[in-house]
Amino acid sequence: MSSTAIKSLFVLLVIQGVLSATMMLRSNSLTTFTPHEHLLDLKLNDLSKIVVTEGKDSLTIEQKDGKWVLPHFDNFPISESKRSLFEEKLFSINKPYPVGNTEIAAKQFEVSEDNFKKRLSFYNGETLVDNLFLGTSPGFKKIHVRKGSEKQTYSIEFSSYDLQTTPTAWYDRNFLKVKSDDLSKLELQDITVSFQN
């Protein structure tokens, strides 16, 4: 074998080594992916507060005496459908394969710290447990998300429309329902209405 052929083979070997090392380093950034792991390892009962942020608007829900309420609106209870939105939907989603794992991808999918559509902040007491950034939508009832504690961006089946910052969207509308047979009188400031059964 000529010395030129040996040099050429050596150069190819070095190039192959560099490419292999590059691929290994890239694949190491996805080592946190486990297919049967929950996206959010959270339980609603372990949290004390959740803050939904959208632009300059935010809405806080808190757990008080085992019930979730709107603390800035006279502790009005939230609806069962909103409570189950977390426990039965968001907290039960398995982590899918990442669609991005860089800061550039996070900005592109609008799930970065300074560029997001919505942010969910989960608290235990006054301690921030984690953030979930919600960004662009790749399709109907799908959304890009990223946990604040991770670099990976995921695409999940979820509608961010359910997480509005309008308090009335969270009200338990059954809370003030009373059977007419149970009413005898209703007093509102200067007005009194009597009911006869």
VOTORVO-890185 format. One line per field, with one value per atom (N, C-alpha, C, O): residue number from 1; residue in one letter; x, y, z. Coordinates in Angstrom, 3 decimals. Example, Ala and Ser with C-alpha at 12.3 -4.5 7.8 and 13.67 -1.06 7.14 Angstrom:
# VOTORVO-890185
nr = 1	1	1	1	2	2	2	2;
rest = A	A	A	A	S	S	S	S;
x = 13.190	12.300	13.200	14.236	12.850	13.670	12.900	13.409;
y = -5.690	-4.500	-3.300	-3.319	-2.250	-1.060	0.030	1.138;
z = 7.800	7.800	7.800	8.465	7.080	7.140	7.870	8.039;
# end
This chain:
# VOTORVO-890185
nr = 1	1	1	1	2	2	2	2	3	3	3	3	4	4	4	4	5	5	5	5	6	6	6	6	7	7	7	7	8	8	8	8	9	9	9	9	10	10	10	10	11	11	11	11	12	12	12	12	13	13	13	13	14	14	14	14	15	15	15	15	16	16	16	16	17	17	17	17	18	18	18	18	19	19	19	19	20	20	20	20	21	21	21	21	22	22	22	22	23	23	23	23	24	24	24	24	25	25	25	25	26	26	26	26	27	27	27	27	28	28	28	28	29	29	29	29	30	30	30	30	31	31	31	31	32	32	32	32	33	33	33	33	34	34	34	34	35	35	35	35	36	36	36	36	37	37	37	37	38	38	38	38	39	39	39	39	40	40	40	40	41	41	41	41	42	42	42	42	43	43	43	43	44	44	44	44	45	45	45	45	46	46	46	46	47	47	47	47	48	48	48	48	49	49	49	49	50	50	50	50	51	51	51	51	52	52	52	52	53	53	53	53	54	54	54	54	55	55	55	55	56	56	56	56	57	57	57	57	58	58	58	58	59	59	59	59	60	60	60	60	61	61	61	61	62	62	62	62	63	63	63	63	64	64	64	64	65	65	65	65	66	66	66	66	67	67	67	67	68	68	68	68	69	69	69	69	70	70	70	70	71	71	71	71	72	72	72	72	73	73	73	73	74	74	74	74	75	75	75	75	76	76	76	76	77	77	77	77	78	78	78	78	79	79	79	79	80	80	80	80	81	81	81	81	82	82	82	82	83	83	83	83	84	84	84	84	85	85	85	85	86	86	86	86	87	87	87	87	88	88	88	88	89	89	89	89	90	90	90	90	91	91	91	91	92	92	92	92	93	93	93	93	94	94	94	94	95	95	95	95	96	96	96	96	97	97	97	97	98	98	98	98	99	99	99	99	100	100	100	100	101	101	101	101	102	102	102	102	103	103	103	103	104	104	104	104	105	105	105	105	106	106	106	106	107	107	107	107	108	108	108	108	109	109	109	109	110	110	110	110	111	111	111	111	112	112	112	112	113	113	113	113	114	114	114	114	115	115	115	115	116	116	116	116	117	117	117	117	118	118	118	118	119	119	119	119	120	120	120	120	121	121	121	121	122	122	122	122	123	123	123	123	124	124	124	124	125	125	125	125	126	126	126	126	127	127	127	127	128	128	128	128	129	129	129	129	130	130	130	130	131	131	131	131	132	132	132	132	133	133	133	133	134	134	134	134	135	135	135	135	136	136	136	136	137	137	137	137	138	138	138	138	139	139	139	139	140	140	140	140	141	141	141	141	142	142	142	142	143	143	143	143	144	144	144	144	145	145	145	145	146	146	146	146	147	147	147	147	148	148	148	148	149	149	149	149	150	150	150	150	151	151	151	151	152	152	152	152	153	153	153	153	154	154	154	154	155	155	155	155	156	156	156	156	157	157	157	157	158	158	158	158	159	159	159	159	160	160	160	160	161	161	161	161	162	162	162	162	163	163	163	163	164	164	164	164	165	165	165	165	166	166	166	166	167	167	167	167	168	168	168	168	169	169	169	169	170	170	170	170	171	171	171	171	172	172	172	172	173	173	173	173	174	174	174	174	175	175	175	175	176	176	176	176	177	177	177	177	178	178	178	178	179	179	179	179	180	180	180	180	181	181	181	181	182	182	182	182	183	183	183	183	184	184	184	184	185	185	185	185	186	186	186	186	187	187	187	187	188	188	188	188	189	189	189	189	190	190	190	190	191	191	191	191	192	192	192	192	193	193	193	193	194	194	194	194	195	195	195	195	196	196	196	196	197	197	197	197;
rest = M	M	M	M	S	S	S	S	S	S	S	S	T	T	T	T	A	A	A	A	I	I	I	I	K	K	K	K	S	S	S	S	L	L	L	L	F	F	F	F	V	V	V	V	L	L	L	L	L	L	L	L	V	V	V	V	I	I	I	I	Q	Q	Q	Q	G	G	G	G	V	V	V	V	L	L	L	L	S	S	S	S	A	A	A	A	T	T	T	T	M	M	M	M	M	M	M	M	L	L	L	L	R	R	R	R	S	S	S	S	N	N	N	N	S	S	S	S	L	L	L	L	T	T	T	T	T	T	T	T	F	F	F	F	T	T	T	T	P	P	P	P	H	H	H	H	E	E	E	E	H	H	H	H	L	L	L	L	L	L	L	L	D	D	D	D	L	L	L	L	K	K	K	K	L	L	L	L	N	N	N	N	D	D	D	D	L	L	L	L	S	S	S	S	K	K	K	K	I	I	I	I	V	V	V	V	V	V	V	V	T	T	T	T	E	E	E	E	G	G	G	G	K	K	K	K	D	D	D	D	S	S	S	S	L	L	L	L	T	T	T	T	I	I	I	I	E	E	E	E	Q	Q	Q	Q	K	K	K	K	D	D	D	D	G	G	G	G	K	K	K	K	W	W	W	W	V	V	V	V	L	L	L	L	P	P	P	P	H	H	H	H	F	F	F	F	D	D	D	D	N	N	N	N	F	F	F	F	P	P	P	P	I	I	I	I	S	S	S	S	E	E	E	E	S	S	S	S	K	K	K	K	R	R	R	R	S	S	S	S	L	L	L	L	F	F	F	F	E	E	E	E	E	E	E	E	K	K	K	K	L	L	L	L	F	F	F	F	S	S	S	S	I	I	I	I	N	N	N	N	K	K	K	K	P	P	P	P	Y	Y	Y	Y	P	P	P	P	V	V	V	V	G	G	G	G	N	N	N	N	T	T	T	T	E	E	E	E	I	I	I	I	A	A	A	A	A	A	A	A	K	K	K	K	Q	Q	Q	Q	F	F	F	F	E	E	E	E	V	V	V	V	S	S	S	S	E	E	E	E	D	D	D	D	N	N	N	N	F	F	F	F	K	K	K	K	K	K	K	K	R	R	R	R	L	L	L	L	S	S	S	S	F	F	F	F	Y	Y	Y	Y	N	N	N	N	G	G	G	G	E	E	E	E	T	T	T	T	L	L	L	L	V	V	V	V	D	D	D	D	N	N	N	N	L	L	L	L	F	F	F	F	L	L	L	L	G	G	G	G	T	T	T	T	S	S	S	S	P	P	P	P	G	G	G	G	F	F	F	F	K	K	K	K	K	K	K	K	I	I	I	I	H	H	H	H	V	V	V	V	R	R	R	R	K	K	K	K	G	G	G	G	S	S	S	S	E	E	E	E	K	K	K	K	Q	Q	Q	Q	T	T	T	T	Y	Y	Y	Y	S	S	S	S	I	I	I	I	E	E	E	E	F	F	F	F	S	S	S	S	S	S	S	S	Y	Y	Y	Y	D	D	D	D	L	L	L	L	Q	Q	Q	Q	T	T	T	T	T	T	T	T	P	P	P	P	T	T	T	T	A	A	A	A	W	W	W	W	Y	Y	Y	Y	D	D	D	D	R	R	R	R	N	N	N	N	F	F	F	F	L	L	L	L	K	K	K	K	V	V	V	V	K	K	K	K	S	S	S	S	D	D	D	D	D	D	D	D	L	L	L	L	S	S	S	S	K	K	K	K	L	L	L	L	E	E	E	E	L	L	L	L	Q	Q	Q	Q	D	D	D	D	I	I	I	I	T	T	T	T	V	V	V	V	S	S	S	S	F	F	F	F	Q	Q	Q	Q	N	N	N	N;
x = 0.844	0.000	0.886	1.871	0.543	1.366	1.111	0.092	2.051	1.928	0.772	0.187	0.430	-0.698	-2.014	-2.899	-2.138	-3.352	-3.493	-4.598	-2.372	-2.402	-2.823	-3.617	-2.289	-2.658	-4.150	-4.835	-4.637	-6.058	-6.946	-7.958	-6.577	-7.343	-7.303	-8.298	-6.140	-6.005	-6.914	-7.565	-6.954	-7.817	-9.284	-10.049	-9.683	-11.058	-11.388	-12.498	-10.423	-10.622	-10.834	-11.696	-10.059	-10.194	-11.562	-12.234	-11.972	-13.280	-14.403	-15.351	-14.294	-15.305	-15.363	-16.443	-14.195	-14.146	-14.809	-15.544	-14.544	-15.149	-16.667	-17.404	-17.139	-18.584	-19.240	-20.329	-18.590	-19.135	-19.233	-20.235	-18.183	-18.188	-19.292	-19.968	-19.475	-20.531	-21.908	-22.752	-22.133	-23.428	-23.681	-24.810	-22.652	-22.814	-23.159	-24.010	-22.493	-22.782	-24.206	-24.885	-24.666	-26.044	-27.048	-28.062	-26.792	-27.747	-27.783	-28.799	-26.690	-26.678	-27.654	-28.146	-27.940	-28.875	-30.309	-31.180	-30.576	-31.918	-32.022	-33.012	-31.007	-31.018	-32.107	-32.436	-32.689	-33.742	-35.075	-36.040	-35.140	-36.397	-36.639	-35.838	-37.761	-38.219	-39.656	-40.498	-39.970	-41.281	-42.489	-43.578	-42.349	-43.513	-43.488	-44.124	-42.765	-42.660	-43.671	-43.869	-44.312	-45.251	-44.490	-43.371	-45.117	-44.517	-44.316	-43.252	-45.337	-45.260	-45.412	-46.455	-44.387	-44.443	-45.037	-44.365	-46.315	-46.988	-48.321	-48.946	-48.742	-50.072	-50.749	-50.131	-52.013	-52.744	-52.775	-52.674	-52.915	-52.986	-51.676	-51.670	-50.553	-49.252	-48.955	-47.941	-49.833	-49.619	-50.509	-51.582	-50.047	-50.854	-51.381	-52.364	-50.695	-51.075	-50.628	-49.571	-51.445	-51.096	-51.388	-52.473	-50.419	-50.592	-50.548	-49.594	-51.597	-51.675	-51.323	-51.970	-50.299	-49.873	-50.003	-49.571	-50.609	-50.730	-50.478	-51.312	-49.336	-48.960	-48.836	-48.091	-49.571	-49.538	-50.602	-50.633	-51.467	-52.555	-52.147	-51.384	-52.665	-52.424	-53.638	-54.434	-53.753	-54.842	-54.263	-53.492	-54.639	-54.133	-55.265	-56.351	-54.997	-55.916	-55.129	-53.949	-55.795	-55.139	-55.953	-57.174	-55.247	-55.923	-56.115	-55.150	-57.372	-57.690	-58.682	-59.756	-58.320	-59.176	-59.597	-60.741	-58.653	-58.910	-59.692	-60.013	-60.012	-60.761	-59.947	-59.211	-60.091	-59.396	-60.301	-61.439	-59.746	-60.523	-59.739	-58.542	-60.450	-59.844	-59.617	-60.560	-58.390	-58.153	-58.406	-58.742	-58.253	-58.459	-59.917	-60.251	-60.774	-62.208	-63.024	-63.861	-62.747	-63.471	-63.455	-64.422	-62.351	-62.200	-63.341	-63.763	-63.833	-64.898	-64.336	-63.248	-65.046	-64.516	-64.447	-65.272	-63.440	-63.338	-64.182	-64.500	-64.536	-65.396	-64.644	-63.415	-65.396	-64.822	-64.116	-63.092	-64.645	-64.012	-62.639	-61.734	-62.474	-61.164	-60.192	-59.012	-60.680	-59.818	-59.335	-58.157	-60.257	-59.890	-59.021	-58.355	-59.023	-58.155	-56.690	-55.905	-56.341	-54.977	-54.780	-53.912	-55.593	-55.381	-55.593	-54.782	-56.655	-56.995	-56.436	-56.353	-56.055	-55.510	-54.020	-53.184	-53.695	-52.320	-51.329	-50.243	-51.698	-50.765	-50.684	-49.813	-51.567	-51.541	-50.942	-50.872	-50.510	-49.912	-48.514	-47.675	-48.275	-46.936	-46.037	-46.479	-44.769	-43.797	-43.566	-43.112	-43.872	-43.616	-42.153	-41.378	-41.794	-40.437	-40.284	-41.192	-39.170	-38.996	-38.996	-38.534	-39.527	-39.470	-38.347	-38.033	-37.749	-36.622	-35.906	-36.506	-34.602	-33.847	-32.807	-31.798	-33.055	-32.128	-32.895	-34.123	-32.142	-32.760	-33.371	-34.390	-32.732	-33.255	-34.615	-35.542	-34.727	-36.012	-37.071	-38.222	-36.682	-37.628	-38.168	-39.358	-37.300	-37.750	-38.650	-39.664	-38.264	-39.044	-40.451	-41.424	-40.558	-41.858	-42.557	-43.633	-41.949	-42.480	-42.737	-43.813	-41.713	-41.784	-40.536	-40.140	-39.920	-38.731	-39.140	-40.287	-38.191	-38.458	-39.008	-39.881	-38.487	-38.889	-39.800	-40.127	-40.210	-41.109	-42.014	-41.642	-43.205	-44.162	-45.575	-45.846	-46.471	-47.887	-48.544	-49.211	-48.339	-48.864	-47.841	-47.012	-47.929	-47.044	-47.868	-48.680	-47.648	-48.240	-47.131	-46.107	-47.332	-46.353	-46.978	-48.043	-46.305	-46.823	-46.056	-44.826	-46.798	-46.186	-46.583	-47.686	-45.642	-45.904	-45.540	-44.358	-46.531	-46.279	-45.882	-46.570	-44.777	-44.266	-43.129	-42.526	-42.832	-41.740	-42.236	-43.199	-41.571	-41.904	-41.401	-40.200	-42.322	-41.963	-41.468	-40.436	-42.189	-41.791	-42.699	-43.771	-42.249	-43.048	-43.335	-42.549	-44.441	-44.721	-45.043	-46.004	-44.222	-44.423	-45.225	-44.886	-46.287	-47.130	-46.924	-46.980	-46.682	-46.343	-47.233	-48.459	-46.598	-47.313	-48.085	-47.827	-49.034	-49.854	-49.489	-49.611	-49.037	-48.702	-49.923	-49.807	-51.089	-52.300	-53.477	-53.346	-54.630	-55.859	-55.721	-55.371	-56.000	-55.916	-54.558	-54.465	-53.505	-52.132	-51.364	-51.689	-50.338	-49.574	-48.141	-47.879	-47.213	-45.824	-45.667	-46.164	-44.978	-44.759	-43.304	-42.615	-42.863	-41.536	-41.584	-42.087	-41.055	-40.934	-39.800	-38.788	-39.972	-38.931	-37.638	-36.566	-37.723	-36.543	-35.850	-34.872	-36.342	-35.750	-35.528	-36.129	-34.658	-34.430	-35.348	-35.607	-35.843	-36.622	-37.994	-38.666	-38.390	-39.723	-40.506	-39.974	-41.786	-42.630	-43.892	-44.284	-44.515	-45.821	-46.818	-46.672	-47.843	-48.813	-50.233	-50.490	-51.147	-52.564	-53.181	-53.428	-53.420	-53.971	-54.386	-53.747	-55.443	-55.899	-55.598	-56.099	-54.786	-54.452	-55.641	-55.624	-56.666	-57.877	-58.514	-59.155	-58.341	-58.909	-58.231	-58.729	-57.101	-56.347	-56.420	-55.401	-57.609	-57.803	-57.455	-57.471	-57.145	-56.864	-58.097	-58.003	-59.236	-60.501	-61.125	-61.410	-61.350	-61.876	-63.196	-63.407	-64.098	-65.414	-65.319	-66.226	-64.235	-64.055	-63.764	-63.866	-63.400	-63.029	-64.117	-64.057	-65.109	-66.144	-66.865	-67.130	-67.173	-68.060	-69.484	-69.974	-70.137	-71.471	-72.549	-73.676	-72.222	-73.188	-73.122	-73.959	-72.120	-71.904	-73.088	-73.433	-73.705	-74.801	-76.181	-77.178	-76.238	-77.547	-78.272	-77.728	-79.512	-80.339	-81.714	-82.257	-82.262	-83.615	-84.612	-84.518	-85.557	-86.543	-87.361	-87.814	-87.557	-88.309	-87.571	-88.180	-86.252	-85.451	-85.380	-84.821	-85.939	-85.886	-87.181	-88.274	-87.041	-88.217	-88.128	-89.146	-86.876	-86.711	-85.327	-84.369	-85.230	-83.967	-83.809	-84.666	-82.716	-82.474	-81.228	-80.157	-81.390	-80.278	-80.322	-81.177	-79.438	-79.376	-80.763	-81.285	-81.380	-82.668	-83.864	-85.001	-83.632	-84.730	-84.878	-83.894	-86.124	-86.425	-87.497	-88.542	-87.213	-88.176	-88.562	-87.697	-89.877	-90.363	-90.911	-91.519	-90.684	-91.167	-92.222	-92.064	-93.292	-94.332	-94.359	-94.393	-94.345	-94.382	-95.811	-96.053;
y = -1.181	0.000	1.241	1.304	2.214	3.417	4.332	4.225	5.219	6.150	7.125	7.598	7.437	8.318	7.658	8.309	6.360	5.626	5.543	5.664	5.335	5.256	6.604	6.656	7.700	9.041	9.306	9.865	8.895	9.089	8.304	8.822	7.061	6.242	6.836	6.804	7.379	7.993	9.223	9.426	10.044	11.233	10.816	11.426	9.774	9.274	8.762	8.963	8.096	7.589	8.739	8.655	9.804	10.977	11.631	11.989	11.787	12.385	11.540	12.075	10.226	9.321	9.447	9.430	9.574	9.736	11.028	11.046	12.119	13.416	13.350	13.837	12.757	12.624	11.765	12.090	10.677	9.802	10.544	10.437	11.300	12.061	13.112	13.315	13.783	14.792	14.175	14.728	13.031	12.355	11.903	11.986	11.431	10.991	12.165	12.051	13.298	14.480	14.959	15.348	14.938	15.346	14.396	14.843	13.104	12.141	12.203	11.857	12.641	12.755	13.810	13.726	14.814	15.857	15.350	16.037	14.156	13.577	12.444	11.713	12.291	11.163	11.280	10.279	12.474	12.607	12.069	12.006	11.680	11.171	9.731	8.837	9.530	8.197	8.089	8.880	7.134	7.127	6.963	7.404	6.350	6.119	7.006	6.695	8.084	9.034	10.155	10.594	10.622	11.741	13.015	13.238	13.836	15.119	15.960	16.547	16.014	16.741	15.743	15.104	15.613	14.690	15.433	15.658	15.811	16.603	15.978	15.287	16.238	15.835	17.094	17.893	17.256	18.460	18.650	19.778	17.564	17.668	18.116	18.596	17.966	18.384	19.852	20.380	20.507	21.908	22.813	22.410	24.041	25.006	26.130	26.793	26.334	27.469	27.212	26.627	27.656	27.616	28.995	29.541	29.555	30.869	30.696	30.144	31.179	31.157	32.558	33.530	32.668	33.967	33.979	33.053	35.048	35.253	36.726	37.570	37.037	38.434	39.153	38.719	40.265	41.022	40.553	41.004	39.656	39.165	37.889	37.078	37.727	36.481	36.157	37.030	34.890	34.421	33.399	32.526	33.508	32.601	31.752	32.252	30.459	29.583	28.986	28.663	28.840	28.320	27.197	27.136	26.309	25.234	25.676	25.935	25.754	26.145	25.149	24.939	24.540	23.542	22.435	21.981	22.013	20.908	21.279	20.408	22.576	23.012	24.055	24.838	24.055	25.032	26.241	26.117	27.429	28.667	29.769	29.642	30.851	32.053	33.047	33.730	33.150	33.971	35.459	36.160	35.952	37.380	37.711	38.856	36.702	36.893	36.227	35.359	36.669	36.218	34.705	34.120	34.078	32.616	31.842	30.797	32.367	31.675	30.368	30.367	29.255	27.957	27.834	28.391	27.088	26.832	25.605	24.797	25.477	24.368	23.041	23.000	21.980	20.629	20.361	19.678	20.886	20.665	21.323	20.794	22.471	23.131	22.367	22.243	21.856	21.069	19.809	19.460	19.133	17.896	18.165	17.258	19.404	19.783	19.505	19.089	19.742	19.475	17.997	17.342	17.479	16.124	15.049	14.131	15.150	14.081	14.302	13.357	15.525	15.769	16.091	15.268	17.289	17.780	16.918	16.619	16.516	15.753	14.283	13.564	13.825	12.412	12.204	11.072	13.283	13.167	12.571	13.057	11.507	10.928	11.797	12.421	11.821	12.627	12.030	10.891	12.782	12.273	12.509	13.074	12.068	12.315	13.815	14.429	14.420	15.869	16.296	15.567	17.495	18.073	19.101	19.582	19.434	20.364	20.253	19.884	20.578	20.480	21.581	21.402	22.726	23.848	25.114	25.161	26.137	27.429	28.053	28.741	27.803	28.330	27.701	28.388	26.387	25.698	26.234	26.427	26.476	27.004	28.364	28.640	29.208	30.518	30.352	31.036	29.433	29.208	28.703	29.119	27.805	27.252	28.122	27.767	29.260	30.223	29.590	29.730	28.887	28.277	28.629	27.871	29.774	30.188	31.084	31.521	31.352	32.170	33.549	34.077	34.126	35.489	35.571	36.667	34.427	34.422	33.196	32.104	33.395	32.291	32.821	34.007	31.914	32.291	32.315	33.281	31.217	31.122	30.409	29.634	30.702	30.031	29.575	30.328	28.334	27.812	27.703	27.068	28.323	28.245	27.467	27.827	26.393	25.496	25.728	25.717	25.940	26.249	25.239	24.693	25.014	24.292	25.270	25.521	25.823	26.937	28.134	28.471	28.775	29.887	29.440	30.259	28.132	27.596	27.232	26.480	27.773	27.439	26.032	25.768	25.129	23.740	23.631	23.009	24.226	24.202	25.131	25.525	25.470	26.214	25.317	24.421	25.547	24.907	26.027	26.774	26.129	27.151	26.555	25.487	27.245	26.809	27.771	28.988	27.217	28.063	27.874	27.881	27.706	27.615	26.306	25.345	26.294	25.098	24.448	25.078	23.177	22.484	21.897	21.407	21.938	21.373	21.543	22.132	21.029	21.166	20.499	19.323	21.264	20.803	20.191	19.223	20.768	20.378	21.642	22.731	21.474	22.644	22.244	21.137	23.172	22.960	23.400	24.457	22.593	22.909	22.629	21.833	23.319	23.054	23.286	24.308	22.327	22.519	23.501	23.494	24.335	25.290	24.631	25.218	23.418	22.703	21.875	21.186	21.931	21.148	22.007	23.072	21.537	22.213	21.680	22.374	20.454	19.803	20.461	20.827	20.599	21.066	19.870	19.042	19.784	18.653	19.169	20.322	18.303	18.588	17.638	16.419	18.207	17.373	17.692	18.746	16.762	16.996	17.724	17.135	19.007	19.845	21.168	21.639	21.762	23.053	24.140	24.096	25.107	26.187	27.113	27.925	26.997	27.805	27.534	28.416	26.318	25.959	26.683	26.654	27.332	28.009	29.522	30.176	30.064	31.499	32.230	31.646	33.510	34.328	35.125	36.002	34.825	35.464	34.690	33.503	35.320	34.599	33.886	32.776	34.522	33.910	32.571	31.746	32.349	31.070	29.937	28.763	30.289	29.290	29.064	28.088	29.951	29.866	28.523	27.937	28.056	26.900	27.438	28.002	27.267	27.839	27.097	27.580	25.950	25.204	25.599	25.179	26.411	26.757	27.508	27.283	28.386	29.209	28.702	29.405	27.496	26.934	26.489	25.756	26.947	26.598	26.188	26.817	25.146	24.730	25.791	26.309	26.107	27.145	26.768	27.652	25.480	25.040	25.367	25.466	25.532	25.818	27.310	27.691	28.162	29.607	30.115	29.710	31.006	31.664	33.172	33.848	33.702	35.143	35.421	34.704	36.472	36.897	38.383	39.175	38.772	40.181	40.661	40.066	41.760	42.401	43.882	44.594	44.359	45.746	46.296	46.008	47.086	47.730	46.925	47.381	45.757	44.969	43.661	42.983	43.314	42.032	41.334	41.906	40.090	39.294	38.097	37.360	37.899	36.750	35.706	36.027	34.439	33.322	32.559	32.304	32.197	31.381	30.029	29.946	28.983	27.625	27.145	26.025;
z = 0.000	0.000	0.000	0.737	-0.815	-0.913	0.283	0.965	0.512	1.640	1.423	2.398	0.185	-0.117	0.282	0.838	-0.005	0.362	1.874	2.404	2.576	4.048	4.631	5.571	4.070	4.549	4.317	5.173	3.148	2.829	3.786	4.259	4.074	5.020	6.427	7.151	6.808	8.131	8.245	9.270	7.184	7.177	7.280	8.026	6.532	6.614	8.010	8.502	8.652	10.012	10.996	11.871	10.858	11.737	11.527	12.494	10.268	9.970	10.564	11.140	10.423	10.984	12.506	13.097	13.134	14.592	15.042	16.030	14.309	14.646	14.479	15.337	13.391	13.170	14.248	14.720	14.639	15.693	17.017	17.723	17.353	18.611	18.601	19.609	17.458	17.335	17.523	18.229	16.891	17.022	18.460	18.944	19.139	20.534	21.436	22.318	21.211	22.031	21.802	22.752	20.563	20.263	20.891	21.428	20.837	21.394	22.912	23.514	23.549	25.014	25.504	26.629	24.662	25.084	25.142	25.676	24.600	24.646	25.658	25.670	26.507	27.439	28.491	29.128	28.703	29.705	29.203	29.964	27.935	27.385	27.822	27.550	28.505	28.879	28.393	28.819	27.511	26.859	27.770	27.402	28.939	29.803	31.050	32.058	30.971	32.079	31.857	30.724	32.929	32.801	32.454	32.916	31.637	31.280	32.536	32.735	33.374	34.647	35.782	35.921	36.581	37.715	38.911	39.918	38.778	39.808	40.169	39.365	41.408	41.855	42.390	43.094	42.049	42.430	43.942	44.424	44.694	46.157	46.787	47.920	46.062	46.588	46.307	46.761	45.563	45.206	46.043	46.493	46.243	46.996	46.113	46.444	44.965	44.121	42.685	42.448	41.731	40.308	39.736	39.938	39.020	38.396	36.881	36.333	36.214	34.750	34.266	34.656	33.413	32.891	31.377	30.690	30.872	29.426	29.158	29.483	28.567	28.350	29.681	30.560	29.833	31.092	32.074	33.219	31.636	32.493	33.213	32.688	34.419	35.155	36.016	36.362	36.347	37.194	38.158	37.760	39.429	40.460	41.001	41.294	41.128	41.862	43.020	42.881	44.169	45.372	45.977	45.833	46.658	47.379	48.833	49.552	49.246	50.622	51.187	50.623	52.297	52.957	51.989	52.003	51.152	50.227	48.986	48.177	48.817	47.636	46.883	47.483	45.562	44.732	44.495	44.042	44.823	44.778	44.067	43.811	43.758	43.177	44.319	44.719	44.857	46.050	45.845	46.800	44.632	44.367	44.055	43.752	44.130	43.863	44.966	44.718	46.198	47.395	47.577	48.064	47.183	47.327	46.672	47.169	45.551	44.823	44.279	43.703	44.447	44.011	42.486	41.761	42.022	40.587	40.246	41.119	38.988	38.565	38.585	38.516	38.679	38.670	37.347	37.324	36.250	34.941	34.870	34.225	35.526	35.548	36.444	36.115	37.570	38.452	37.734	37.798	37.051	36.358	35.135	34.635	34.651	33.543	33.887	33.035	35.152	35.599	35.914	35.338	36.832	37.336	36.275	36.157	35.515	34.575	33.174	32.390	32.850	31.509	31.575	31.204	32.048	31.972	32.752	32.255	33.977	34.804	34.409	34.901	33.537	33.136	31.744	31.266	31.094	29.756	29.862	30.620	29.090	29.037	28.172	27.207	28.543	27.821	26.426	26.316	25.360	24.009	23.622	24.393	22.424	21.943	21.694	21.133	22.091	21.925	20.458	19.580	20.215	18.869	18.771	17.682	19.903	19.937	21.263	22.272	21.264	22.517	22.665	23.348	22.021	22.123	22.492	22.419	22.890	23.199	21.943	22.009	20.803	19.535	19.232	18.805	19.458	19.240	20.198	19.807	21.461	22.451	22.013	22.167	21.471	20.981	19.755	19.619	18.867	17.648	17.976	17.346	18.965	19.358	20.407	20.889	20.763	21.736	23.099	23.680	23.591	24.925	25.742	26.627	25.447	26.193	27.358	27.446	28.249	29.448	29.091	29.780	28.006	27.653	26.430	25.974	25.898	24.738	24.815	24.386	25.370	25.506	25.302	25.491	24.911	24.770	26.149	26.520	26.910	28.275	29.145	28.667	30.453	31.408	32.599	33.137	33.001	34.229	35.259	35.010	36.418	37.504	38.649	39.151	39.058	40.094	41.393	41.408	42.486	43.779	44.848	44.846	45.759	47.000	48.103	48.340	48.777	49.687	48.836	47.873	49.187	48.381	47.475	46.782	47.477	46.664	45.272	45.122	44.258	42.875	42.580	42.648	42.251	41.950	40.511	40.255	39.579	38.165	37.366	37.825	36.169	35.203	34.016	33.708	33.354	32.074	31.093	31.274	30.050	29.029	27.880	27.370	27.474	26.366	25.209	25.387	24.012	22.873	21.670	21.774	20.525	19.255	19.144	19.870	18.223	18.011	16.680	15.630	16.716	15.465	14.763	13.640	15.404	14.816	15.749	16.822	15.345	16.123	17.490	17.585	18.549	19.937	20.262	21.017	19.683	20.002	20.328	19.856	21.146	21.552	21.874	22.345	21.611	22.001	23.451	23.840	24.248	25.663	26.035	25.397	27.099	27.661	29.156	29.624	29.903	31.350	31.612	30.911	32.613	32.952	33.384	33.239	33.912	34.404	33.320	33.609	32.071	30.981	29.743	29.601	28.849	27.572	26.481	25.497	26.643	25.595	25.402	26.366	24.131	23.758	23.238	22.498	23.632	23.236	22.558	22.738	21.781	21.192	21.848	21.759	22.516	23.234	22.771	22.188	23.042	22.750	23.939	24.991	23.747	24.813	24.186	23.244	24.700	24.192	25.219	26.342	24.835	25.768	25.997	26.922	25.167	25.342	26.706	27.277	27.228	28.534	29.686	30.812	29.421	30.477	30.293	30.074	30.382	30.220	31.520	32.604	31.385	32.570	32.996	33.854	32.408	32.782	33.936	33.779	35.097	36.268	36.015	36.505	35.243	35.025	34.295	34.397	33.564	32.863	33.845	33.488	35.090	36.095	37.144	37.892	37.209	38.250	38.246	37.197	39.451	39.606	39.555	40.533	38.438	38.237	39.024	39.134	39.561	40.379	41.853	42.651	42.213	43.615	44.221	45.381	43.457	43.982	43.588	43.759	43.067	42.711	43.969	44.794	44.099	45.252	44.734	43.826	45.307	44.917	45.367	46.480	44.505	44.835	46.067	46.794	46.314	47.502	48.795	49.861	48.693	49.885	50.202	51.231	49.337	49.547	50.163	49.768	51.135	51.688	51.466	51.317	51.445	51.286	50.704	50.992	49.881	49.292	49.543	49.150	50.197	50.504	49.781	49.893	49.029	48.328	48.644	48.116	49.478	49.913	50.246	51.323	49.343	49.628	49.132	49.250	48.588	48.016	48.775	49.070	49.089	49.719	48.898	48.588	48.557	47.788	48.636	49.110	48.833	49.601	48.651	47.631	49.007	48.190	48.965	50.158	48.288	48.908	48.214	46.986	49.008	48.445	48.334	47.883;
# end
